[in-house]
Amino acid sequence: MLKLTIQFSILMALLIAISPALSRAADPGEKAPTTAPTTNPTDGPAKFYGTITAVDQNAQSFTVDGQTYYIVGESQVTLANEDNKTATINDAKVGEPARGTYTKSADGKMNVTKVRFGKKTGGKSGGGKKKSESSTTQPNH
């Protein structure tokens, strides 16, 4: 009797273990994807930042850290030092900073979605912690 109970328990455990696989195989509505997606749409554009080392006005491109970025029709191009004034590739200057975002096209080109040329002027610099008022005054003796 004990042997029969053990065999029955093993059989039930096997049936429970393979039942999810059987139910998925029986569902004709689900098809496996034919190709894997090349990019994850939730990732969004990638970021870049650095000093411009080359500008090609004819190709509407500029180079930062050895990577060439292309300005396309949808690109938002601004100047940092003039209240984010609209700019063009003519405003890209070698030796000045550029920061922005891009997406990679199917042919591998990095198409700019947003770019800001130049340094921001005004405002605070350094980004350090602000000293509290009590640390700048003399202690009472």
C-alpha positions as CSV (number, residue, x, y, z in Angstrom):
1,M,0.0,0.0,0.0
2,L,2.9,2.4,0.9
3,K,4.5,1.6,-2.5
4,L,1.3,2.4,-4.3
5,T,0.9,5.8,-2.4
6,I,4.5,6.8,-3.3
7,Q,4.0,5.9,-7.0
8,F,0.7,7.9,-7.0
9,S,2.4,10.9,-5.4
10,I,5.3,10.9,-7.9
11,L,2.8,10.7,-10.8
12,M,0.8,13.6,-9.4
13,A,3.9,15.7,-8.9
14,L,5.0,15.0,-12.6
15,L,1.6,16.0,-13.9
16,I,1.6,19.2,-11.9
17,A,5.1,20.0,-13.1
18,I,4.3,19.6,-16.8
19,S,0.8,21.0,-16.8
20,P,2.0,24.7,-17.4
21,A,4.0,23.5,-20.4
22,L,1.0,21.6,-21.8
23,S,-1.4,24.5,-21.4
24,R,1.0,26.9,-23.2
25,A,1.5,24.4,-26.0
26,A,-2.3,24.0,-26.4
27,D,-2.8,27.8,-26.8
28,P,-2.7,28.5,-30.6
29,G,-3.3,32.2,-30.1
30,E,0.2,32.9,-28.9
31,K,2.9,33.0,-31.4
32,A,6.6,33.3,-30.8
33,P,8.1,36.5,-32.1
34,T,9.8,36.1,-35.5
35,T,12.5,38.7,-34.9
36,A,13.8,40.3,-31.7
37,P,13.4,44.0,-31.4
38,T,16.6,46.0,-32.1
39,T,15.9,48.6,-29.5
40,N,13.8,48.9,-26.4
41,P,11.3,51.7,-26.9
42,T,11.2,52.5,-23.2
43,D,14.9,53.2,-23.1
44,G,14.5,56.6,-24.9
45,P,17.4,58.6,-26.4
46,A,21.0,58.2,-25.1
47,K,22.9,61.2,-23.8
48,F,26.2,62.7,-24.9
49,Y,28.4,65.5,-23.5
50,G,31.8,66.8,-24.4
51,T,34.0,69.2,-26.4
52,I,33.3,69.5,-30.1
53,T,36.4,68.4,-32.1
54,A,35.0,68.7,-35.6
55,V,32.1,70.3,-37.5
56,D,30.9,69.3,-41.0
57,Q,28.4,71.9,-42.1
58,N,27.7,70.1,-45.4
59,A,26.9,66.8,-43.7
60,Q,25.1,68.6,-40.8
61,S,27.3,66.8,-38.3
62,F,29.6,67.4,-35.4
63,T,32.0,65.2,-33.5
64,V,32.3,64.8,-29.8
65,D,34.7,62.2,-28.2
66,G,35.3,60.5,-31.5
67,Q,31.6,60.0,-32.2
68,T,29.9,61.8,-35.0
69,Y,26.3,63.1,-34.4
70,Y,24.0,64.2,-37.2
71,I,21.4,67.0,-37.0
72,V,18.2,65.9,-38.6
73,G,14.9,67.6,-39.3
74,E,13.5,66.7,-35.9
75,S,16.6,67.9,-33.9
76,Q,16.1,70.6,-31.3
77,V,19.2,72.8,-31.6
78,T,19.8,75.6,-29.1
79,L,22.5,77.9,-27.7
80,A,23.2,77.6,-24.0
81,N,24.6,81.1,-23.5
82,E,21.6,83.0,-25.0
83,D,18.6,81.7,-23.0
84,N,18.4,78.6,-25.2
85,K,18.0,80.5,-28.4
86,T,17.4,78.4,-31.5
87,A,20.6,77.5,-33.2
88,T,22.0,75.8,-36.3
89,I,25.0,73.7,-37.2
90,N,26.7,77.0,-38.0
91,D,26.7,77.7,-34.2
92,A,28.7,74.6,-33.4
93,K,32.3,75.7,-32.7
94,V,35.3,73.4,-32.3
95,G,36.6,73.6,-28.7
96,E,33.2,74.5,-27.2
97,P,31.0,72.0,-25.3
98,A,28.0,70.3,-26.7
99,R,25.4,68.2,-24.7
100,G,22.3,66.5,-25.7
101,T,20.5,63.3,-26.6
102,Y,20.5,61.1,-29.7
103,T,19.0,57.9,-31.2
104,K,20.7,55.4,-33.3
105,S,19.2,54.8,-36.7
106,A,19.0,51.4,-38.5
107,D,22.2,52.2,-40.4
108,G,24.1,53.1,-37.2
109,K,24.1,56.9,-37.6
110,M,23.6,58.8,-34.3
111,N,20.8,61.3,-35.0
112,V,20.5,64.2,-32.6
113,T,17.1,64.6,-30.9
114,K,18.3,67.6,-28.7
115,V,21.6,69.5,-28.6
116,R,22.8,72.6,-26.7
117,F,26.0,74.3,-28.0
118,G,28.2,76.4,-25.8
119,K,28.6,77.1,-22.1
120,K,25.8,78.4,-19.9
121,T,26.5,81.9,-18.7
122,G,25.4,83.4,-15.4
123,G,24.1,81.5,-12.4
124,K,26.1,79.8,-9.7
125,S,29.2,77.7,-10.5
126,G,30.9,75.0,-8.7
127,G,27.9,73.1,-7.5
128,G,29.3,72.8,-4.0
129,K,27.4,72.9,-0.8
130,K,26.3,76.3,0.4
131,K,27.9,77.4,3.7
132,S,25.5,78.0,6.4
133,E,25.3,81.4,8.0
134,S,26.4,80.2,11.4
135,S,29.7,78.8,9.9
136,T,30.7,82.2,8.5
137,T,30.1,84.2,11.7
138,Q,32.5,84.4,14.7
139,P,31.7,82.3,17.7
140,N,30.6,84.2,20.8
141,H,33.3,84.1,23.6
